[in-house]
């Protein structure tokens, strides 16, 4: 394990919160993710199922969690099924969880090998009335590949078509969107590691450095601390920064360019998400500084705009209004253009065309019911930007914020952000 153990109490409480939301005489199933193939005999590294991890802390393939709070036999109320190891598996793949290790990790007393699942599964299905099955219900998900969960849903509904079926994802989205104190601490640890990576890079960047070298500096800092990239890094110099999801990271950084860094760490399965824009030579030009300060004002306004009870759509409109005002001050738009614009194609969209933020947690674009009002305990990214394709540069800034009724908490408040602070950090090269 690359990280310190997470308190078992987190997973115990998460399961208890879910159990309280289930209908009477219900079973809920959660499966681990598949290990996906690449080419020839290659495979990708396992990406833990976030829902399974949220409820158990398990990061192992072929695992199944079964929750049946109203089971007549207390031994069936919480069960974890694991892949049984062998000498051959140990030699080729390494250590797998023992039953005792799984009990200690999860707080689940009843741990079984997968070979026991079919018999127990049939017995419980014959006793239960309501069945909760899981699926990926993130609005932006592109589910072209059938997952382990999808196959399980088909199997269960084919074998037991007369049961009442329910969406587990909706219940988990409600729960996962509000972070506990332990979860906030874990996200903060990822943010702290991101901080170290950014400061390392800010002292490294200079004209002539390749974007891929910058990526390597981040990776070095993250990996040696037991972390990894939270997502494919965006390291975009000059006009590359105007490509929203630029990931080639293969161009030299030129003197006078800005370098957009959308790079962050994950640790213990919890993610962070940071964007900074820095001058390659260590000093902003007057024009770059003016745009930078404009985006910074929008960032701070949108951080203040996060509040329990507010709707995402209203927060997004605030960001758009702020960007529009800054674009006028920067000479990018005129008031006449705004008055004459097509409401379906507002003029600011040329310079700011994406959402101002999203939930973050076990996933970078974390789950949550974003059509509902914000709640205390949400953790949100805030990432406004201004893209100047005609001028060949962009500025995007991003911090991770805990929504609190008494005042929001910026988990990245100590990462240099003001233009003067960025220049002072880069001067330490």
Kinemage of the C-alpha trace (Angstrom):
@kinemage 1
@onewidth
@group {chain A} dominant
@subgroup {mainchain}
@vectorlist {calphas} color= white
{ca unk a 1} P 0.000 0.000 0.000
{ca unk a 2} L 1.439 3.354 -1.048
{ca unk a 3} L -0.502 5.360 1.531
{ca unk a 4} L -1.181 5.253 5.244
{ca unk a 5} L -4.195 3.128 6.244
{ca unk a 6} L -7.542 4.887 6.090
{ca unk a 7} L -9.588 4.589 9.291
{ca unk a 8} L -11.966 1.636 8.996
{ca unk a 9} L -14.622 3.811 10.623
{ca unk a 10} L -14.998 5.700 7.326
{ca unk a 11} L -16.178 2.593 5.480
{ca unk a 12} L -18.318 1.335 8.362
{ca unk a 13} L -20.154 4.651 8.553
{ca unk a 14} L -20.543 4.882 4.768
{ca unk a 15} L -22.232 1.467 4.681
{ca unk a 16} L -24.482 2.419 7.589
{ca unk a 17} L -25.548 5.603 5.812
{ca unk a 18} L -26.376 3.631 2.684
{ca unk a 19} L -28.270 0.951 4.620
{ca unk a 20} L -30.523 3.622 6.110
{ca unk a 21} L -31.548 4.722 2.605
{ca unk a 22} L -32.569 1.285 1.327
{ca unk a 23} L -36.180 0.163 1.175
{ca unk a 24} L -37.316 -2.632 3.550
{ca unk a 25} L -36.093 -6.141 2.743
{ca unk a 26} L -33.583 -4.923 0.145
{ca unk a 27} L -30.271 -6.255 -1.095
{ca unk a 28} L -27.615 -4.001 -2.648
{ca unk a 29} L -24.751 -5.368 -4.751
{ca unk a 30} L -21.533 -3.556 -5.695
{ca unk a 31} L -18.871 -5.108 -7.944
{ca unk a 32} L -15.250 -4.208 -8.510
{ca unk a 33} L -14.112 -2.934 -11.907
{ca unk a 34} L -12.653 -5.130 -14.612
{ca unk a 35} L -8.990 -5.154 -15.513
{ca unk a 36} L -9.183 -3.961 -19.115
{ca unk a 37} L -7.034 -5.342 -21.969
{ca unk a 38} L -4.719 -3.281 -24.152
{ca unk a 39} L -2.983 -5.142 -27.021
{ca unk a 40} L -1.515 -8.635 -27.378
{ca unk a 41} L -1.461 -9.992 -23.801
{ca unk a 42} L -1.267 -6.550 -22.178
{ca unk a 43} L -3.645 -5.141 -19.582
{ca unk a 44} L -4.226 -1.796 -17.966
{ca unk a 45} L -3.638 -1.326 -14.284
{ca unk a 46} L -6.781 -1.866 -12.225
{ca unk a 47} L -8.724 1.304 -11.517
{ca unk a 48} L -10.617 0.665 -8.264
{ca unk a 49} L -14.379 0.954 -8.397
{ca unk a 50} L -15.059 4.194 -6.526
{ca unk a 51} L -18.366 2.990 -5.056
{ca unk a 52} L -16.808 -0.241 -3.800
{ca unk a 53} L -13.893 1.692 -2.329
{ca unk a 54} L -16.257 4.196 -0.693
{ca unk a 55} L -18.080 1.373 1.077
{ca unk a 56} L -15.171 -0.985 1.853
{ca unk a 57} L -11.731 0.440 1.052
{ca unk a 58} L -11.130 -2.591 -1.206
{ca unk a 59} L -8.985 -2.079 -4.331
{ca unk a 60} L -8.896 -5.667 -5.598
{ca unk a 61} L -10.336 -7.187 -8.771
{ca unk a 62} L -13.376 -9.535 -8.782
{ca unk a 63} L -14.606 -8.351 -5.374
{ca unk a 64} L -18.330 -8.158 -4.545
{ca unk a 65} L -20.028 -6.350 -1.668
{ca unk a 66} L -23.475 -7.559 -0.572
{ca unk a 67} L -25.594 -5.484 1.818
{ca unk a 68} L -28.862 -6.951 3.120
{ca unk a 69} L -29.699 -4.949 6.283
{ca unk a 70} L -32.969 -6.785 6.958
{ca unk a 71} L -31.650 -10.304 6.388
{ca unk a 72} L -33.183 -12.818 8.781
{ca unk a 73} L -29.760 -14.320 9.437
{ca unk a 74} L -27.420 -11.640 10.862
{ca unk a 75} L -24.478 -13.296 9.067
{ca unk a 76} L -25.994 -12.200 5.746
{ca unk a 77} L -26.410 -8.500 6.488
{ca unk a 78} L -22.936 -7.489 5.344
{ca unk a 79} L -20.766 -9.760 3.220
{ca unk a 80} L -17.659 -9.318 1.135
{ca unk a 81} L -16.639 -11.833 -1.518
{ca unk a 82} L -12.997 -11.951 -2.629
{ca unk a 83} L -10.925 -13.751 -5.203
{ca unk a 84} L -9.189 -16.620 -3.449
{ca unk a 85} L -5.440 -16.548 -3.877
{ca unk a 86} L -3.094 -19.441 -4.672
{ca unk a 87} L 0.613 -20.100 -4.895
{ca unk a 88} L 0.479 -19.497 -8.659
{ca unk a 89} L -1.363 -16.171 -8.258
{ca unk a 90} L 1.078 -15.154 -5.547
{ca unk a 91} L 4.046 -15.836 -7.823
{ca unk a 92} L 2.676 -14.088 -10.901
{ca unk a 93} L 0.503 -11.308 -9.491
{ca unk a 94} L 1.617 -10.844 -5.913
{ca unk a 95} L -0.236 -10.615 -2.650
{ca unk a 96} L -4.047 -10.667 -2.471
{ca unk a 97} L -6.184 -9.865 0.542
{ca unk a 98} L -6.593 -12.596 3.110
{ca unk a 99} L -9.906 -12.855 4.935
{ca unk a 100} L -8.378 -11.441 8.118
{ca unk a 101} L -6.820 -8.515 6.227
{ca unk a 102} L -10.156 -7.789 4.562
{ca unk a 103} L -11.959 -7.807 7.902
{ca unk a 104} L -9.464 -5.357 9.355
{ca unk a 105} L -9.601 -3.094 6.279
{ca unk a 106} L -13.374 -2.995 5.863
{ca unk a 107} L -14.910 -3.708 9.256
{ca unk a 108} L -16.968 -6.465 7.591
{ca unk a 109} L -16.954 -9.628 9.683
{ca unk a 110} L -18.296 -12.018 7.045
{ca unk a 111} L -15.693 -12.392 4.297
{ca unk a 112} L -16.085 -15.231 1.782
{ca unk a 113} L -14.257 -16.501 -1.274
{ca unk a 114} L -15.975 -15.974 -4.613
{ca unk a 115} L -16.592 -19.713 -4.968
{ca unk a 116} L -19.208 -19.368 -2.200
{ca unk a 117} L -21.089 -16.553 -3.926
{ca unk a 118} L -23.505 -18.502 -6.204
{ca unk a 119} L -25.144 -20.479 -3.396
{ca unk a 120} L -25.468 -17.545 -0.989
{ca unk a 121} L -26.626 -15.268 -3.808
{ca unk a 122} L -29.502 -17.589 -4.751
{ca unk a 123} L -30.638 -17.977 -1.172
{ca unk a 124} L -30.710 -14.232 -0.564
{ca unk a 125} L -32.432 -13.432 -3.848
{ca unk a 126} L -35.225 -15.813 -2.888
{ca unk a 127} L -35.651 -14.042 0.456
{ca unk a 128} L -35.455 -10.396 -0.651
{ca unk a 129} L -38.146 -8.226 -2.266
{ca unk a 130} L -36.141 -5.209 -3.448
{ca unk a 131} L -32.830 -5.300 -5.336
{ca unk a 132} L -30.449 -2.365 -5.749
{ca unk a 133} L -28.056 -2.718 -8.693
{ca unk a 134} L -25.299 -0.314 -9.599
{ca unk a 135} L -24.342 1.444 -12.820
{ca unk a 136} L -22.330 4.415 -14.035
{ca unk a 137} L -24.790 7.310 -14.018
{ca unk a 138} L -22.339 10.169 -14.411
{ca unk a 139} L -23.937 12.483 -16.985
{ca unk a 140} L -20.784 12.762 -19.080
{ca unk a 141} L -19.862 9.084 -19.024
{ca unk a 142} L -19.427 7.336 -22.371
{ca unk a 143} L -20.185 3.703 -21.566
{ca unk a 144} L -19.266 1.968 -24.829
{ca unk a 145} L -17.508 -0.932 -23.088
{ca unk a 146} L -19.616 -3.302 -21.008
{ca unk a 147} L -18.409 -3.279 -17.424
{ca unk a 148} L -18.466 -5.936 -14.737
{ca unk a 149} L -21.399 -4.134 -13.123
{ca unk a 150} L -23.283 -4.078 -16.430
{ca unk a 151} L -22.836 -7.799 -16.923
{ca unk a 152} L -23.990 -8.454 -13.369
{ca unk a 153} L -27.138 -6.359 -13.885
{ca unk a 154} L -28.013 -8.385 -16.971
{ca unk a 155} L -27.391 -11.663 -15.148
{ca unk a 156} L -29.499 -10.818 -12.101
{ca unk a 157} L -32.442 -9.404 -14.018
{ca unk a 158} L -32.417 -12.358 -16.412
{ca unk a 159} L -32.385 -14.910 -13.581
{ca unk a 160} L -34.911 -13.093 -11.339
{ca unk a 161} L -37.185 -10.991 -13.579
{ca unk a 162} L -40.015 -10.664 -11.012
{ca unk a 163} L -38.118 -8.753 -8.327
{ca unk a 164} L -38.410 -5.002 -7.812
{ca unk a 165} L -35.214 -3.332 -9.049
{ca unk a 166} L -33.818 0.055 -8.022
{ca unk a 167} L -30.929 2.342 -8.979
{ca unk a 168} L -28.148 2.173 -6.410
{ca unk a 169} L -26.164 4.897 -8.170
{ca unk a 170} L -28.665 7.592 -7.259
{ca unk a 171} L -28.396 6.733 -3.572
{ca unk a 172} L -24.604 6.667 -3.715
{ca unk a 173} L -24.467 9.983 -5.564
{ca unk a 174} L -26.380 11.578 -2.711
{ca unk a 175} L -24.024 10.090 -0.139
{ca unk a 176} L -20.717 10.589 -1.927
{ca unk a 177} L -21.353 14.237 -2.761
{ca unk a 178} L -21.164 15.244 0.934
{ca unk a 179} L -17.651 14.611 2.210
{ca unk a 180} L -16.927 13.550 5.772
{ca unk a 181} L -14.083 15.074 7.775
{ca unk a 182} L -11.911 12.046 6.977
{ca unk a 183} L -12.575 12.439 3.258
{ca unk a 184} L -11.759 16.145 3.343
{ca unk a 185} L -8.486 15.293 5.080
{ca unk a 186} L -7.650 12.763 2.351
{ca unk a 187} L -8.427 15.260 -0.402
{ca unk a 188} L -6.274 17.811 1.408
{ca unk a 189} L -3.388 15.326 1.428
{ca unk a 190} L -3.704 15.023 -2.345
{ca unk a 191} L -3.762 18.829 -2.582
{ca unk a 192} L -0.633 19.062 -0.439
{ca unk a 193} L 1.178 16.665 -2.765
{ca unk a 194} L 0.001 18.728 -5.737
{ca unk a 195} L 1.426 21.788 -3.995
{ca unk a 196} L 4.843 20.160 -3.766
{ca unk a 197} L 4.715 19.194 -7.424
{ca unk a 198} L 3.773 22.702 -8.518
{ca unk a 199} L 6.536 24.378 -6.540
{ca unk a 200} L 9.070 21.915 -7.965
{ca unk a 201} L 7.924 22.686 -11.497
{ca unk a 202} L 7.798 26.462 -10.988
{ca unk a 203} L 11.468 26.356 -10.004
{ca unk a 204} L 12.274 24.146 -13.002
{ca unk a 205} L 10.526 25.827 -15.943
{ca unk a 206} L 12.603 28.056 -18.220
{ca unk a 207} L 12.767 28.764 -21.958
{ca unk a 208} L 13.730 25.688 -23.988
{ca unk a 209} L 12.314 23.144 -21.536
{ca unk a 210} L 9.981 20.656 -23.215
{ca unk a 211} L 6.449 20.142 -21.947
{ca unk a 212} L 7.238 16.445 -21.428
{ca unk a 213} L 10.108 17.357 -19.120
{ca unk a 214} L 7.683 19.374 -17.016
{ca unk a 215} L 5.395 16.334 -16.870
{ca unk a 216} L 8.356 14.253 -15.644
{ca unk a 217} L 9.039 16.705 -12.810
{ca unk a 218} L 5.459 16.382 -11.578
{ca unk a 219} L 5.597 12.602 -11.834
{ca unk a 220} L 8.826 12.427 -9.868
{ca unk a 221} L 7.360 14.442 -7.002
{ca unk a 222} L 4.058 12.557 -6.959
{ca unk a 223} L 5.460 9.039 -7.276
{ca unk a 224} L 8.121 9.354 -4.615
{ca unk a 225} L 5.424 10.394 -2.120
{ca unk a 226} L 3.190 7.425 -2.934
{ca unk a 227} L 0.861 9.310 -5.246
{ca unk a 228} L 0.203 9.479 -8.957
{ca unk a 229} L -1.475 11.698 -11.519
{ca unk a 230} L -5.144 12.246 -10.721
{ca unk a 231} L -5.796 12.505 -14.473
{ca unk a 232} L -3.825 12.778 -17.694
{ca unk a 233} L -1.802 15.977 -17.202
{ca unk a 234} L -2.317 19.041 -19.395
{ca unk a 235} L 0.976 20.895 -19.865
{ca unk a 236} L 0.262 23.442 -22.548
{ca unk a 237} L 2.578 26.237 -23.604
{ca unk a 238} L 1.626 29.166 -25.795
{ca unk a 239} L -1.297 28.506 -28.129
{ca unk a 240} L -1.537 24.892 -26.903
{ca unk a 241} L -3.326 26.267 -23.829
{ca unk a 242} L -6.292 27.192 -26.019
{ca unk a 243} L -6.951 23.465 -26.574
{ca unk a 244} L -9.065 22.554 -23.568
{ca unk a 245} L -7.921 18.946 -23.262
{ca unk a 246} L -4.425 19.239 -24.698
{ca unk a 247} L -2.443 16.166 -23.588
{ca unk a 248} L 0.331 15.766 -26.166
{ca unk a 249} L 2.782 17.563 -23.860
{ca unk a 250} L 5.577 17.438 -26.438
{ca unk a 251} L 6.406 21.035 -27.400
{ca unk a 252} L 9.319 23.209 -26.258
{ca unk a 253} L 8.356 26.091 -23.991
{ca unk a 254} L 9.349 29.356 -25.669
{ca unk a 255} L 10.622 32.567 -24.091
{ca unk a 256} L 7.676 34.933 -23.637
{ca unk a 257} L 5.039 32.181 -23.609
{ca unk a 258} L 2.651 31.326 -20.814
{ca unk a 259} L 2.547 27.700 -19.661
{ca unk a 260} L -0.833 26.349 -18.534
{ca unk a 261} L -0.479 23.530 -16.000
{ca unk a 262} L -3.634 21.506 -15.327
{ca unk a 263} L -1.933 18.821 -13.259
{ca unk a 264} L -2.764 17.321 -9.881
{ca unk a 265} L -2.100 14.344 -7.644
{ca unk a 266} L -4.226 11.551 -6.282
{ca unk a 267} L -3.394 9.728 -3.094
{ca unk a 268} L -5.285 6.976 -1.278
{ca unk a 269} L -7.816 7.018 -4.162
{ca unk a 270} L -8.821 10.611 -3.393
{ca unk a 271} L -8.195 13.217 -6.066
{ca unk a 272} L -7.148 16.826 -6.348
{ca unk a 273} L -7.427 19.164 -9.339
{ca unk a 274} L -5.187 22.188 -9.866
{ca unk a 275} L -4.613 24.648 -12.685
{ca unk a 276} L -1.969 27.341 -12.719
{ca unk a 277} L -0.687 29.484 -15.585
{ca unk a 278} L 2.912 30.638 -15.308
{ca unk a 279} L 5.300 32.672 -17.513
{ca unk a 280} L 7.985 30.467 -19.047
{ca unk a 281} L 10.704 33.086 -18.490
{ca unk a 282} L 9.481 33.920 -15.004
{ca unk a 283} L 7.890 37.307 -15.773
{ca unk a 284} L 4.439 38.134 -17.120
{ca unk a 285} L 4.212 40.656 -19.947
{ca unk a 286} L 1.863 43.580 -19.229
{ca unk a 287} L -0.842 42.016 -21.434
{ca unk a 288} L -0.431 38.586 -19.866
{ca unk a 289} L -0.575 40.120 -16.399
{ca unk a 290} L -3.760 42.005 -17.214
{ca unk a 291} L -5.509 38.838 -18.428
{ca unk a 292} L -4.129 36.840 -15.484
{ca unk a 293} L -5.445 39.331 -12.940
{ca unk a 294} L -8.843 39.305 -14.676
{ca unk a 295} L -9.138 35.523 -14.367
{ca unk a 296} L -7.962 35.692 -10.766
{ca unk a 297} L -10.759 38.138 -9.929
{ca unk a 298} L -13.277 35.743 -11.494
{ca unk a 299} L -11.811 32.843 -9.530
{ca unk a 300} L -12.145 34.672 -6.240
{ca unk a 301} L -15.653 35.823 -7.037
{ca unk a 302} L -16.709 32.270 -7.882
{ca unk a 303} L -15.121 30.846 -4.735
{ca unk a 304} L -17.159 33.329 -2.722
{ca unk a 305} L -20.213 32.357 -4.789
{ca unk a 306} L -20.195 28.760 -3.568
{ca unk a 307} L -22.795 28.400 -0.829
{ca unk a 308} L -25.148 25.771 0.615
{ca unk a 309} L -28.552 26.067 -1.020
{ca unk a 310} L -27.260 27.631 -4.228
{ca unk a 311} L -27.799 25.883 -7.555
{ca unk a 312} L -24.964 25.072 -9.917
{ca unk a 313} L -26.712 26.790 -12.831
{ca unk a 314} L -26.888 30.067 -10.893
{ca unk a 315} L -23.239 29.773 -9.898
{ca unk a 316} L -22.296 29.138 -13.530
{ca unk a 317} L -24.245 32.232 -14.589
{ca unk a 318} L -22.307 34.270 -12.036
{ca unk a 319} L -19.031 33.053 -13.562
{ca unk a 320} L -20.196 33.892 -17.063
{ca unk a 321} L -21.276 37.391 -16.039
{ca unk a 322} L -17.907 37.988 -14.368
{ca unk a 323} L -15.986 36.761 -17.410
{ca unk a 324} L -18.134 38.896 -19.712
{ca unk a 325} L -17.359 42.002 -17.637
{ca unk a 326} L -13.638 41.229 -17.666
{ca unk a 327} L -13.698 40.676 -21.433
{ca unk a 328} L -15.116 44.178 -21.878
{ca unk a 329} L -12.399 45.658 -19.675
{ca unk a 330} L -9.747 43.734 -21.611
{ca unk a 331} L -10.996 45.104 -24.931
{ca unk a 332} L -12.134 41.684 -26.123
{ca unk a 333} L -15.830 42.616 -26.264
{ca unk a 334} L -17.804 45.822 -26.577
{ca unk a 335} L -21.051 46.622 -24.839
{ca unk a 336} L -22.641 46.900 -28.263
{ca unk a 337} L -21.597 43.332 -29.109
{ca unk a 338} L -23.206 42.159 -25.887
{ca unk a 339} L -26.417 44.040 -26.626
{ca unk a 340} L -26.558 42.599 -30.167
{ca unk a 341} L -25.594 39.018 -29.262
{ca unk a 342} L -27.731 35.958 -29.918
{ca unk a 343} L -28.856 34.785 -26.448
{ca unk a 344} L -28.217 31.211 -27.603
{ca unk a 345} L -24.655 32.118 -28.624
{ca unk a 346} L -23.409 34.697 -26.116
{ca unk a 347} L -20.314 36.618 -27.143
{ca unk a 348} L -18.246 35.640 -24.088
{ca unk a 349} L -18.315 31.997 -25.281
{ca unk a 350} L -15.459 32.797 -27.645
{ca unk a 351} L -13.259 33.297 -24.598
{ca unk a 352} L -14.845 31.038 -21.957
{ca unk a 353} L -16.779 28.010 -23.132
{ca unk a 354} L -16.839 25.454 -20.293
{ca unk a 355} L -18.217 24.946 -16.826
{ca unk a 356} L -16.690 26.878 -13.967
{ca unk a 357} L -16.315 23.827 -11.722
{ca unk a 358} L -17.358 20.341 -10.727
{ca unk a 359} L -17.502 18.060 -7.681
{ca unk a 360} L -14.270 16.262 -6.777
{ca unk a 361} L -13.558 13.354 -4.450
{ca unk a 362} L -12.931 9.706 -5.283
{ca unk a 363} L -13.229 10.733 -8.925
{ca unk a 364} L -11.854 13.911 -10.451
{ca unk a 365} L -15.253 14.642 -11.987
{ca unk a 366} L -16.966 13.205 -8.967
{ca unk a 367} L -20.551 11.998 -8.800
{ca unk a 368} L -23.316 14.071 -7.313
{ca unk a 369} L -26.794 15.332 -8.070
{ca unk a 370} L -25.716 18.642 -9.561
{ca unk a 371} L -29.273 19.624 -10.472
{ca unk a 372} L -29.994 19.925 -6.752
{ca unk a 373} L -28.849 22.774 -4.472
{ca unk a 374} L -25.322 22.641 -3.104
{ca unk a 375} L -24.910 21.197 0.359
{ca unk a 376} L -22.433 21.857 3.117
{ca unk a 377} L -19.634 19.351 2.707
{ca unk a 378} L -19.509 19.377 -1.085
{ca unk a 379} L -15.981 19.732 -2.435
{ca unk a 380} L -15.937 21.717 -5.687
{ca unk a 381} L -13.285 22.776 -8.140
{ca unk a 382} L -13.403 26.384 -9.311
{ca unk a 383} L -11.717 26.868 -12.699
{ca unk a 384} L -12.527 30.003 -14.699
{ca unk a 385} L -10.458 30.896 -17.737
{ca unk a 386} L -10.029 33.287 -20.630
{ca unk a 387} L -8.801 31.790 -23.931
{ca unk a 388} L -7.264 34.157 -26.471
{ca unk a 389} L -6.745 32.054 -29.591
{ca unk a 390} L -5.991 35.100 -31.743
{ca unk a 391} L -3.273 36.185 -29.314
{ca unk a 392} L -1.882 32.665 -28.864
{ca unk a 393} L -2.269 32.202 -25.122
{ca unk a 394} L -4.766 31.427 -22.369
{ca unk a 395} L -5.061 31.779 -18.615
{ca unk a 396} L -6.906 29.229 -16.482
{ca unk a 397} L -6.752 29.042 -12.693
{ca unk a 398} L -8.240 26.394 -10.426
{ca unk a 399} L -8.495 25.583 -6.721
{ca unk a 400} L -10.441 22.956 -4.744
{ca unk a 401} L -12.995 24.313 -2.266
{ca unk a 402} L -15.003 22.777 0.590
{ca unk a 403} L -18.469 24.359 0.733
{ca unk a 404} L -19.221 25.532 4.282
{ca unk a 405} L -22.103 27.580 5.661
{ca unk a 406} L -19.773 29.596 7.866
{ca unk a 407} L -17.256 30.258 5.100
{ca unk a 408} L -15.761 28.083 2.389
{ca unk a 409} L -12.430 26.324 2.907
{ca unk a 410} L -9.839 26.606 0.129
{ca unk a 411} L -7.803 23.384 0.191
{ca unk a 412} L -5.211 25.027 -2.079
{ca unk a 413} L -4.980 28.388 -0.353
{ca unk a 414} L -1.259 27.923 0.292
{ca unk a 415} L -0.366 27.194 -3.355
{ca unk a 416} L 1.019 30.403 -4.936
{ca unk a 417} L -1.704 32.117 -6.942
{ca unk a 418} L -1.177 35.897 -7.158
{ca unk a 419} L 0.956 36.877 -10.124
{ca unk a 420} L 3.571 38.429 -7.815
{ca unk a 421} L 3.741 35.220 -5.765
{ca unk a 422} L 4.172 33.129 -8.902
{ca unk a 423} L 6.971 35.355 -10.170
{ca unk a 424} L 8.667 35.292 -6.752
{ca unk a 425} L 8.538 31.485 -6.689
{ca unk a 426} L 9.958 31.209 -10.193
{ca unk a 427} L 12.751 33.611 -9.296
{ca unk a 428} L 14.060 30.910 -6.918
{ca unk a 429} L 15.271 28.975 -9.943
